[in-house]
Amino acid sequence: MEDAYEKAQKWNLNVKGIIIANPSNPLGTTLDIETMRSLVAFVNEKNIHLVCDEIYAATVFDSPRFVSVAEVIQDMDCCNRDLIHIVYSLSKGMGIPGFRVGIVYSFNDDVMLCARKMSSFGLVSSQTQYLLASMLSDDGFVGNFLRESSKRLAKRHYVFTKGLEQVGISCLTSNAGLFFWMDMRLLLKEQSFEGEIELWRVILNEVKLNVSPGSSFQCSEPGWFRVCFANMDDETVEVALNRIRAFVLNRENQESNRSKRCWRKKHLRLSFSSTRLYDETIMSPCMISPHSPLVRAKT
C-alpha cells in the first residue's frame, strides 16, 4: 500500500481511498484482524477513506471467522470513523440477488446524506422492504438458514476441490465465498496471459465449463481461474468434475506424446543417402534454400 500510494503521488494522482473485498472475491479468503488494523491505521495516517465490501460475510464456512471492520475500529484509539464505510447486499449470503437490495453503512453523516439522495434513483419497493423486514426480524430462521448454508458450502467446496486434486489440480486454501481459486498453470502451453486466455477459450468452448480467467481479476500471475461452485445441484457438480477430469487427462496424454516425439528427435542419427545425396525435386518445406540436399533421418 505504501508503494502504491507513493507511486500515485509521483504521478500526481489524488488518492481518495482504498476499496477492499472481505471476504475476498475471487480468492475466497478472509482478512485477519491484524491486517484489518493495519488498513485502518494506514487510511488514518493518510487521511483517506476505507470502503469495505463485505457482501460475502455470511458465506464463511471454515475458520478463521470473519471479522468486520466495524469490529476492528471498536478497539482502536484515535481512529477517525468518518473515514470508514461498509457496503453489503443480501444477494450472496441470503441467496436473493433478484431483490436487488444493497446496503451502505457509514459512520460519516455527509456520506449518508449523499447516499439518501442518490437512493431515489434505485429505490427498493415497499413490498420487498416489508418482506425482508419480516424475514430478517425472525432470528431463529436467519440463524438456522446461515448455519445450514455454511454446512452446505463447506461440503460442496470439499467435494469439488478434492475431485480436482484427483487429477492433479490444486486450489488456493479458502474458507469463504461461493467460489474458489483454481491453479491451472501446469496446463498452460506458454506461461503468459495470452496462454491463459487460450486455455480459457478451450475450457469454455470445448470442455463447456464457465470459469473466469485470473486476468479478468487483475491477477499478476497467469494460470489461475475462479470457479463458482454454489450455483448448481449435486448432479451438475459431478458432470462438471467429469468434464474437467477428462480434459486434464486428455491434455496429459497429448503432452506425453509430445514429449516422446521430442525424445525421439533428440536421439536421431543423421546420415546422407549415398544414392540420393542431392535431388532438386525433393525439398523440405523448412529448408531456406531450394538447392540444399535432403537430410534423411533414421532412428
N, C-alpha and C positions, 0 to 999 in steps of 0.2 A: 504493500500500500504506500509505503514511503517512497519507493522508486517511482511508482505510477504518479504520485502526487507531484514529485519533483520534475518529472518529465512534462507534466501538464503545465507547470509553472514556466518551464523553459519555452514551451510552445505558446505561451500567453493564453492559455485556456483557463477560464474561471470555473474551478471545480465547485459545484454546488452541494454534492453529497455522494454517498455510497448506497447502492442498492444491492441487497443480498437476498438469496432464497434459502430459507432454513425451515425444514429440511431441504436439501439441495435437489434441484432439477437440472441436470439429469443423473446425478451421482447416487441419489437415494441415501445420503448420509446426513447426520445431524452435527451441528457445531457444538463443541463443548463449551462449558461456562467460561473458561479462561480465554478462549478465543473471542467469545462474545464481549467479555470485559475489555479486551484489547481493542475491539472495534469501537466500543462506546468511548473509551479513553482517546482513541485517535480522532474521532469526529469532534469531541470536545476540545481537543488541543488545536485542531484546525478551524474550529467554529463552522463546520459544515454539517449537513443533515445525514441521518441514517434511516433508510427505509428498509424495513424487514418484511419480505414476502413470506408469510407463514401459512400459506394455503395448504401445505401438506402436513401440518402439525398433527392432525388426527389420523395420519396413516402410519405412525410409528408402530412397528410390530416386533421390535427386538431392542435390547439395550445397546447403547445408553439411551436414557429417556430424553425426550425433547425439552429444551429449556428456552422459553420465550425471552425476548429482550426486555419485556415488561418485568419479568422476574429479576433479571440481571441488574437493572438500574435501581431496584429497591435497596440493594445492599451497597450501592456505590455513593460515596460522598462527592460533593462538588460536581454533580452531574447536571448539565443543562437539559432538562427533559423536553424543552421546546424543540430540540433537535431530533427527537426520537419519534418515529412513525411506524405503524404496523398496518399492513394490508392483508385481507383474508377473504375467503369465499367458502360457501357451503358445497361447492361443486365437487370437490375431491373427497374430503373426509366423510361427508354425509351422502355423497353419491347422487347429488341432484343438480347437475350442470344446467339442465334445461330451465331452471328457475331464474338463472342469471342474477344471482344475489351476491353483491360484493360488499365488503366492509372496510372502512377506513377508521383506524383507531389512532388518535394522535393526542399528545399532551400539549399541543400548540393550538391556542384558541384561534389564531389567524388562519391556520391551515384548515381547521374545522369550519370556520366561517366560509372560506372559499369552497370547501367540499360541499357544503349545504347548497350553495348557489349553483354549483355545477351539477348536483344530483338531479336538478329539474330536467336535465336532458336525458336522463336514464332512470326514471322512477320505477320502483318495484310496485306492482299492482297491489291494491288493498286486499284482494283475495289471497295473493301469495303471502303477504305480510301476516295476515290472520292465521293462515295455515301453519306457517313457520313458527309463529309465536306460540301456537298451541303445541306444536311438536317439541320445540326446544324447552318449553316450560315443564315438560314431562321428564324429570331427571332419571327416573327408572328406565324409561325407553331409551333415552340417549346413552346412558351408561351401558346398558346391555348391547345396544347397537354397536358402539365403539369397541367393546370387548370382543364381540363376535367378529367384527370386521378385522380387528388386529389378528385374531387366530387364523382367519381365512387367508389374509395376506401373507402371514408367516408360512403357512402350509404351501400356498401356491408358489411363493418365492423359492422355497426349498425344493419343490418338485421340479421347477423349471431350471434352476441353476445346477442341481445335481444331474439332471438329464443332459445338460450341456457338457458337464465335466466328463461324462462317459465317452465323449468324442474329442476330448482334449481342449474344450473351450472353457476358459476361466472367466470369472466375473469379479468386479470390484466388490469387496465386502461391504454390504449396506444393511441398514436397519429401518428404512422408511421409504415412503413413496409407492407409486403404482408401477414402478419400472426398475430396471437395473442396468448397469453399465457393463456391456459385453466386450471382451477382448478378442478381436479378430485379426490382430496384427500378423500372426503367422500365416494367414491366408491371403495376405496382400501380395500381388505379383511384383509390386515395387513399393518401397516404403516412402510414400508420398500421398498428398491429399488427392492427387489425380488417381492414384491406385485405390484409395479409399472409395472414391465416387464410382470407379469402375466396379469394384466389388459390391457396392450398394446397389447398383443397377442390376447386377446379376441376381442378387438376393431378392430384389423387388420384382423383376420381370420373369425370372426363370424359377426361382425357388418359391415365389409367390408369398413372401413374408414381408410385412410392412414394419421395417425398423428405421431408425433415424441415424444418419452418419454423424460422427462426432464433430465434424467440421461445421455442421449447422448449429452447434452449441459453442463455437469458437474454441474447441479443444485444440491444444497446441501439439498434440501427437496423433498422427494418422493411425487408423485401425480400430478405433473404439466406436461402439454403436449403442444407442439406447433402445432397450426392448421393453415395451409395455406388456405386463402380464396379468393385469387385474380386470381387463375389459373383455373377458372371454370365459366360456364354460370349460369344464374339465376335458371334454371330448376335443374341443378346439385346441387346447393346450397340447394334447397328445399328437394331434395332426401336425401342429407347428414343430414339435420336437422331432417327429419322424422326418419331416422335410429338411430340417437343418442338419440332422444326423446324416441323411442320405447325401446331402450336398457336401458336407465335410469329408465323408468317406470317399466320395467320387473325386473331390479335389485332391485328396491324399494319394489316390491311385494314379491320377494324372501326374502329380509331382514325382511319384515313384518311377513311373515310366520315363518321365523326362530325365530323371537322374541316371537311369540305366543307359539311356541314349547318350548322355554326356559322358558316362564312364567309358562307353564303347569308343566314343570319339577320342578320348584321351589315350586309349590303348590301340589306336590304329597303327598298322605297319604299312608304310608307304612304299610303293615300287612303281617303276615305269615299265610299261609294256614294251618288250623288245620288238614286237611286230607292229605296234601302232604307237610309236613314240610321238608322232605328230600327225594330226588329221584335222584339217580346217573345217570339215563337215560336222565335227563333234565338238561342241563348245559348252562349257558350264555357264549358266546364267549369272554366276557370281564373278566370272572372270572379267577383268577390266579390259584386257587385250584380246581380240578375237584370234590372234595368232599364237596364243600361249598353248603349250602342249597339255593335253588332258592328263591330270594326275589320277591314277587309279588306286583305290584304297582296298586293302584286304585286311580282315580281322585275323 
